[in-house]
Amino acid sequence: MPEQTSTAAKIGNIVVWILQIVLAVQFVMNGYALFTDSFVAKFDDIGFGQWFRYFTGVLEIGTAIGLLIPPICGLAALGLAGIMAGAALTELLLVTNGGFDDAMMPLIFMVWALVIAVYRREQIFGALRLVRK
């Protein structure tokens, strides 16, 4: 007899999908903003060059799209958490006018992505099993 999914699990899945969609929309917008001139000065402060701004924008948009694809949404959430950890560290250590206040938003997004990754851990394990074959 097939196992019945509980109502709580169904509601949890819906809530996590809403979190994923909202985070995906946010990071499509964030990634797009990195292609505008508004982040040139910040990436000059970082010191890696403007190519890094474009690279970061592509990563953010790519992980945002990945959040919407069920088989890879957990991996995308992990990737986004890593990007946000890097952003927080950059704000804390490399940006001259950065600091804890500037690192706060990337840290919030990192935790948000980690919550999704934990909930979608079965997708992560499934993707890892495919890689090992």
N, C-alpha and C positions, 0 to 999 in steps of 0.2 A: 504494500500500500504506500503510495507516495506521501512523503512528509508534508504536512500542511505548514505554510508560512504563517507565523503569528501576526496578528494585527499590529503589534508593537514593531515588529521587524519591517512590515510594509510601510508604516508611518516613518520609521527611521530611514528607510531607503528613500522615501519621497523628500524628507528633510535634507538628506545629504545631496540628493540631486539638485535641490533648490540652491544649496550652498555652492555646489559645483558650477551651476549656471551663473550665479551672481559673481563668483570669483572669476569665471571665464570672461564674462563681459568686462569686468574691471581690468583684467590683464590684457584684453584686446585693446582697450582704451589706453592703458599704461604703455603698452608696447608701441602703439601708434604714436603716442606723445613723444617717445624717444626718437622718432624720425623727424620731429619738428626742431626748431631752433631753441626751444625753451630749456633744453638740457645741455646745451653746448658748454656753458660755463662750468656746470657741475662735473662733466666728464673731463674738462680741462683740469679741474682741481684734482681729479683722480689720477691723472697722468698717464693713462694707457693709450690715449689718442681717441679720435672720434670713431674709428672703426669699432671700438668696444661698445660705444653707444648703439650703433646699428646691430651689432651682434647680440647685445642684451635685448633689444627690441624684438629681434627675430625669435630669441629664446622665449621671451614672455608671451608672444603671440602663439608660438608653437605649443607651449605647455597649456595655454588657454584653450586651444583647439583640442588638445589631447584630453582635457578634462571632460569633454563632451562625447568621447568615444569610449563606450563601456569596457572593451578589453584592455585598454591602456590608461584609463582614467586614474587608477592608483599610482602608476608610474609617473604620469604627468603631475600629479599632486606632489609626489616626492621630488621631482625635478624642480617644481615651482618653489617648494620649501627650501631647496638648496640655493636657488637663485636669490630668494629673500634673505637667507642666512648670509650670503655674500654681500647683499646690499646693506644689511644691518652692520656687518663688520666694516664695510667700506665707510659708512657714515661715522662709525665710532673711531676708526683708525686713520683713514686716508684723507677724508674731506676736511679742509681747513676750518670751515665754519659748521661742520657737522657736530654731532654729539648725541647724547641719549635721546633727546627730543626728536631729532631727525631719524634716529634708528627705530623709533617706536612703531611707525607704520609698517616698515618691512617685517618687524618682529611679529606684529599682529597678523599680517598676511602669512608669515611662515607657520604660525600656530594653526591658523585656519586651514592651510594646505595639509599640515600634518594630521589634523583631525580627519580630513577627507581620506588621506592615505591609510590611516589606521582602520577606518571603516571599510575601505576598499582593499584591504590586505589580501583577500582571496584573489582579486584580479592581479595583484602584484605577484603573488605566488604562482598563479597560473601562467603569467607571462615569463617568469623565471624558469618554470618547468619547460616551456616551449624552447627557450634558449638552450637549455641543457641537452635537449634531444639532438 
